[in-house]
């Protein structure tokens, strides 16, 4: 039997054993279904201890996760958009894959640029105009 994995990028696949799912009752509309069935899914993924993620990707993922990350470094994704458990499971896994794929893209480094001559002139002109305005304010009020 092959181990099923969640494919996030061509190079990153999360092993099924690293994912933990718990089913909870969903809030919102759904009639008696909401009160009786646990259709919402909480998907938990330990970002810090994951062997599937390179260190740089894990750091970016923890930054992207925001409030969804616990103090222990566990990413919690709650899916309750749909009325069936299967669709919510698929939604949670899809959202995790999208988050990991977004974290896998390294940020482009900033290139230092110099201000153009026109922007320097505009800046100096606005400073001179502001200074003149302030000089005019104080001239007539002291007498």
N, C-alpha and C positions, 0 to 999 in steps of 0.2 A: 504494500500500500504506500503510495507516494504522499509525502507531507505537503499539505495544501498551504500555500503562502499568499499573502496579500501583496500583489505587485504594485509598487508605487511609482518607480521609474524603471528604465531598462536595467539599471545597475543595483537598485535597492528593492528587495523583497522581504517583507516581514513574515516571520514564521508564525504559524497558527498558534503555537504554544506560548508565544509572547503576548497574545491578546486574551483578555478576560472579559467576558460579557455577563452582565447581570440584567435581569428583566424586572422592570418596575411598572407601577401603574402610571399611565399617562394622564396629563391634565387636559382640560379643554373639552370640545364637543365630542360626542360619540355615543351618547345615550347610555344604556345599561352596560354596554361594552366597556366603558371607562371604569365602571365600578367593579366589574367582575374579572376582567382579563388584564394581565400584565403585558401590555403591548410595547411600551417604551423600552429602549435599550440603552444601557450605560456601558460603553466600550472603554476599557482601561488598558493603557499601554505604558509600560515602564521605559521612559525615554533614556534615563541615566544608565540602566543596566542592559540595554538592548545591544545584542551582538550584530544586528542587521544594519545599524546606522553608523557611519563614520563619525568621528568626534566632532568635526566641524558642522556636519548636518544636524547632529543632536543638539549642539549649542544653539544653532539658528532655530531649530524646532522649539526649544524651550522658550526662546524669546518670542516666537510667533504665537505660542499657545496662550500666553497671557494668563487670564483667570482660570482657564481650563486645566492648568498645571497645579498639582498639589505640592506641598512642601517637600514631599518625598521624591519628587520628580516623576510622578505618574500623571500622564495625560488622560483626562476623562472627557469623553465625548458622549453627550446625551442626545439620542434621536427619538423624537416622538411626533414627527410630522405626519406619519401615515397611521392608518388604523390597524394594520397588520404587523405582527412581530417580524415576519420575514422581510418586509419592505423597510422597516426601521433598522434591522440588522444591516441590510445592504446599504442603506443611507449612511449609517455610522461608519462603516468600513470605507465607503467612498469618500466621506469627509476626511477621514484619517489619511487616506492615500493622497488626497489633494493637498493636505497640510504638509505631509512629508515631501511631496514633489515640489511644493513651493519653497521649503527649507533647503532642498537639494541644490537649488540654483544659487551659486555664490554671488554676492553683491559685486557690482562693478566698482573698482577703485576710483576715487575721485582724482581727477587731474587738476593740478594747480593751474589757474589761468590768471592773466593780468588784466586789470580793467582797461577798456579802450580809451583812447584820447578823448572821444566825445563824451563818455560817461564821466571822466575826470572833470571836464569843462562844466558839464551839467551840475555836478556836485558842488563845484566851487561857486558857480553862479547862484545856486540856491542858498548856499551859506552866506554869500554877500548880500543877497536880498533879505534874508532873515535877519542878518546883523543890522542892516539899514533900518528895517522895521523896528527893531528893538531900540536903536539909537533915537529914532523919531519919537518913540513913546516917552522916553525920559526927558526930552528936551524942554517941553513947555509946562510940565506939571510941578516943578520944584519952586517956581516963583510965587 
